[in-house]
Amino acid sequence: MPFQRFVQSGRVAYASDGPYQGKLVTIVDVIDQNRVLVDGPSSGVPRGEMRLNELHLTKFRLRFPFSGSTRVVRKAWNSANINELWKETMWAKKVEAKKKRAELSDFDRFKLRKARQIRNKLRTDAFYRLKKKTKKVKAGDAANKSAKKAEKK
């Protein structure tokens, strides 16, 4: 089956656009082909409709009765520990890193650039040291092989 994430009741989604951008919501009901009823009791998003093109579906799904109330959604959310599960995903970590990069000042960007230059210099030096060492080992192996050939003759 090619798709694992379906628009369905209980699916947790990430709001990528609109006034609640960057928050997690739960799909409570499907209104039509383009809109869903969402609720985000733990993320501060009130119950309301959202367009599907404003949402990105996550792998998480809550189990609660069809068109459950906010209280029911909150209870399912807390029992499933969605906030902790979300923080552990690579997606959430990338969003957090992007947010941190956007908040850097000029001086922070300068320090980051200098730190990268130092790291790259250390990496390059280590690479060339290893390369030189393997070159010496290969040269030694070649000398040993030619000496063995001379002994056989």
JOSUL-V955669 format. One record per residue. OMEGA is omega in whole degrees, -180 to 180 (none if undefined). BURIAL is 1 if it has 16 or more other ideal C-beta (glycine too) atoms within 10 Angstrom, else 0. D_CENTER is the distance of its C-alpha to the mean C-alpha in Angstrom with 1 decimal. Layout:
((OMEGA:BURIAL:D_CENTER) (OMEGA:BURIAL:D_CENTER))
//
This chain:
((-173:0:23.5) (-177:0:21.0) (176:0:19.4) (-177:0:17.8) (-179:0:16.7) (172:0:19.9) (-176:0:21.1) (179:0:23.0) (-180:1:24.2) (-180:1:21.8) (176:1:18.6) (-177:1:15.9) (178:1:14.5) (-180:1:12.6) (-176:1:15.3) (-176:0:14.5) (177:0:18.1) (-176:0:21.3) (-179:0:22.4) (-179:1:19.6) (177:0:16.7) (-179:0:13.5) (178:1:14.9) (177:1:14.7) (176:1:17.8) (176:1:19.5) (-179:1:21.6) (-177:1:25.1) (176:0:27.2) (-179:0:27.2) (175:0:29.8) (-174:0:30.0) (-175:0:28.3) (-173:0:26.4) (177:0:26.2) (174:1:25.1) (-177:1:26.1) (177:1:23.2) (178:1:23.3) (-174:1:21.0) (-179:1:23.3) (-177:1:20.9) (177:1:19.0) (178:0:22.3) (-180:1:22.3) (180:0:25.9) (-179:0:26.8) (-179:0:27.2) (176:0:26.6) (176:1:23.7) (-179:0:23.5) (180:1:21.1) (173:0:20.1) (-173:1:18.8) (170:1:16.4) (-178:0:13.3) (177:1:13.8) (180:1:11.5) (-176:0:12.6) (177:1:14.5) (178:1:18.2) (178:1:20.9) (174:0:24.5) (-178:1:27.1) (-180:0:30.3) (-179:0:30.3) (-180:0:30.2) (-179:1:29.8) (180:0:30.6) (179:0:28.3) (180:0:29.6) (180:1:28.8) (180:1:25.2) (-180:1:24.8) (179:0:26.3) (180:1:24.0) (-178:1:20.9) (-180:0:22.2) (179:0:23.4) (-179:1:20.1) (-177:0:18.2) (-179:1:15.5) (180:0:14.6) (179:0:14.1) (-179:0:12.3) (-179:1:9.8) (-179:0:9.4) (-177:0:8.8) (176:0:5.7) (180:0:2.5) (-179:0:2.5) (179:1:5.2) (178:0:5.0) (178:0:4.5) (-180:0:7.0) (179:0:9.0) (179:0:9.3) (178:0:10.4) (179:0:12.7) (179:0:14.1) (-179:0:14.9) (-178:0:16.6) (-179:0:18.8) (175:0:20.1) (179:0:23.8) (-179:0:25.9) (177:0:26.8) (178:0:23.3) (177:0:22.4) (179:0:25.6) (179:0:24.9) (179:0:21.5) (179:0:23.3) (179:0:26.0) (178:0:23.8) (179:0:22.1) (179:0:25.7) (180:0:26.8) (-179:0:24.0) (178:0:24.6) (178:0:28.4) (-180:0:28.0) (-179:0:25.9) (178:0:28.5) (179:0:31.4) (180:0:30.2) (-177:0:29.7) (174:0:33.2) (178:0:34.7) (-179:0:33.4) (179:0:34.5) (-180:0:38.0) (180:0:38.2) (178:0:37.6) (178:0:40.0) (-180:0:42.7) (179:0:42.1) (178:0:42.5) (177:0:45.6) (178:0:47.0) (180:0:46.3) (179:0:48.1) (178:0:51.1) (180:0:51.3) (-180:0:51.3) (177:0:54.1) (178:0:56.1) (179:0:55.9) (-179:0:57.0) (178:0:60.0) (-179:0:61.0) (-177:0:61.1) (none:0:63.4))
//
